[in-house]
Amino acid sequence: MPDKYTHGQLTKPVKSPGWRLVTGKKDGHSITGTLEHVLGVTHERRKGGQAPGLIEEIETKLELEMIQIELFGVTSGRQPSRED
């Protein structure tokens, strides 16, 4: 995820999900959705006198245990080598 996006990079994912608005509230409630939706909420917050918040792109992280990795190799037809 880049630190800063160009205008062109932001116009492509505007309708794509995977964005989160961080408001600083500690209640655990976060606003997620398309970039267009999150931008709309941010704009409304600013109009209402609240801090607009921080928009983040949600990254998907996957953690696998070693046994899961080995099972995936078997089901995908990949045979472990001696280096595995």
C-alpha positions as CSV (number, residue, x, y, z in Angstrom):
1,M,0.0,0.0,0.0
2,P,1.6,3.3,-1.0
3,D,1.9,6.1,1.5
4,K,0.4,8.6,-0.9
5,Y,-1.9,8.1,-3.9
6,T,-2.0,10.2,-7.0
7,H,-5.4,11.4,-8.2
8,G,-5.4,8.8,-11.0
9,Q,-4.7,6.0,-8.5
10,L,-7.7,7.1,-6.4
11,T,-10.2,7.4,-9.2
12,K,-9.9,3.7,-10.1
13,P,-10.8,2.1,-6.7
14,V,-13.5,4.6,-5.8
15,K,-16.3,2.0,-6.2
16,S,-14.2,-0.9,-4.7
17,P,-14.6,-2.1,-1.2
18,G,-11.7,-2.4,1.2
19,W,-11.5,1.0,2.9
20,R,-11.9,2.0,6.5
21,L,-12.5,5.3,8.3
22,V,-10.5,5.7,11.5
23,T,-12.2,8.2,13.8
24,G,-10.2,7.8,17.0
25,K,-13.2,6.6,18.9
26,K,-12.4,3.7,21.3
27,D,-15.7,2.0,21.0
28,G,-14.5,-0.5,18.4
29,H,-17.0,0.7,15.8
30,S,-15.3,1.4,12.5
31,I,-16.8,2.5,9.2
32,T,-15.8,0.4,6.3
33,G,-16.9,0.1,2.7
34,T,-16.1,1.5,-0.7
35,L,-13.8,4.5,-1.0
36,E,-16.8,6.5,-2.2
37,H,-18.8,5.7,0.9
38,V,-16.0,6.4,3.3
39,L,-15.3,9.7,1.6
40,G,-19.0,10.6,2.0
41,V,-19.0,9.9,5.7
42,T,-15.8,11.9,6.1
43,H,-17.3,14.8,4.3
44,E,-20.5,14.7,6.5
45,R,-18.3,14.5,9.6
46,R,-16.4,17.6,8.6
47,K,-19.6,19.5,7.7
48,G,-20.9,18.6,11.2
49,G,-17.9,20.1,12.9
50,Q,-16.2,16.8,13.7
51,A,-12.7,15.8,12.8
52,P,-12.9,14.1,9.4
53,G,-10.8,11.1,10.5
54,L,-8.2,9.0,8.6
55,I,-9.0,6.9,5.6
56,E,-7.1,3.6,5.4
57,E,-7.0,0.9,2.8
58,I,-7.7,-2.4,4.4
59,E,-4.9,-5.0,3.8
60,T,-5.7,-8.6,3.9
61,K,-3.3,-10.7,5.9
62,L,-3.3,-14.4,6.0
63,E,-1.4,-16.4,8.7
64,L,-0.9,-20.1,8.1
65,E,0.4,-22.7,10.4
66,M,3.1,-25.1,9.0
67,I,0.6,-28.0,8.9
68,Q,-1.8,-25.8,6.8
69,I,1.0,-25.0,4.4
70,E,1.9,-28.7,4.0
71,L,-1.7,-29.6,3.5
72,F,-2.1,-26.9,0.9
73,G,0.9,-28.3,-0.9
74,V,-0.6,-31.8,-1.0
75,T,-4.0,-30.6,-2.2
76,S,-2.6,-28.4,-4.8
77,G,-0.4,-31.2,-6.2
78,R,2.9,-29.7,-5.1
79,Q,5.3,-32.1,-3.6
80,P,7.6,-30.8,-0.9
81,S,11.2,-30.8,-1.8
82,R,14.1,-31.5,0.5
83,E,14.5,-27.7,1.1
84,D,10.9,-27.5,2.4
